[in-house]
Amino acid sequence: MPSLYLINPTSLAKNNAKHLLATDATSRDADLILVCETWFKVHHSKSFSDIDGYTYFRFDRSRHHGGSVCIYFKSNIKVTRINLTESLDGFGG
C-alpha cells in the first residue's frame, strides 16, 4: 500500500519550506506527497520545485495571491498525467 503525505504549508515559495517538506517526506518514506497552497507561480523554475527522488506535477495559479497545488511521487512510481483543463475551466480562477 503506498504511503500518502498531505500538507498545506501555506507557501513552499518561502525560505526553507521546500527543504523542510523534503525532510518530512524522507523521514515518513512517503510515496505520494499532495501539497495544497504551494504558492508556486509560473516564474518559479523547475529546479525551484525539485525534491531529490521525486517527480512531480505542478498546477500553478496564474492569477491572485496564494493557491496552486503540487503532486510529488517517488521517481520509481509510474504515473500518467491526465489533462482535465477543459473539465475544470474557470475553476479557482
Rosetta blueprint (number, residue, H / E / L):
1 M L
2 P L
3 S L
4 L E
5 Y E
6 L E
7 I E
8 N L
9 P L
10 T L
11 S L
12 L L
13 A L
14 K L
15 N L
16 N L
17 A H
18 K H
19 H H
20 L H
21 L H
22 A H
23 T H
24 D H
25 A H
26 T H
27 S H
28 R H
29 D L
30 A L
31 D L
32 L E
33 I E
34 L E
35 V E
36 C E
37 E L
38 T L
39 W L
40 F L
41 K L
42 V L
43 H L
44 H L
45 S L
46 K H
47 S H
48 F H
49 S H
50 D L
51 I L
52 D L
53 G L
54 Y E
55 T E
56 Y E
57 F E
58 R E
59 F E
60 D L
61 R L
62 S L
63 R L
64 H L
65 H L
66 G L
67 G L
68 S L
69 V E
70 C E
71 I E
72 Y E
73 F E
74 K E
75 S L
76 N L
77 I L
78 K L
79 V L
80 T L
81 R L
82 I L
83 N L
84 L L
85 T L
86 E L
87 S L
88 L L
89 D L
90 G L
91 F L
92 G L
93 G L
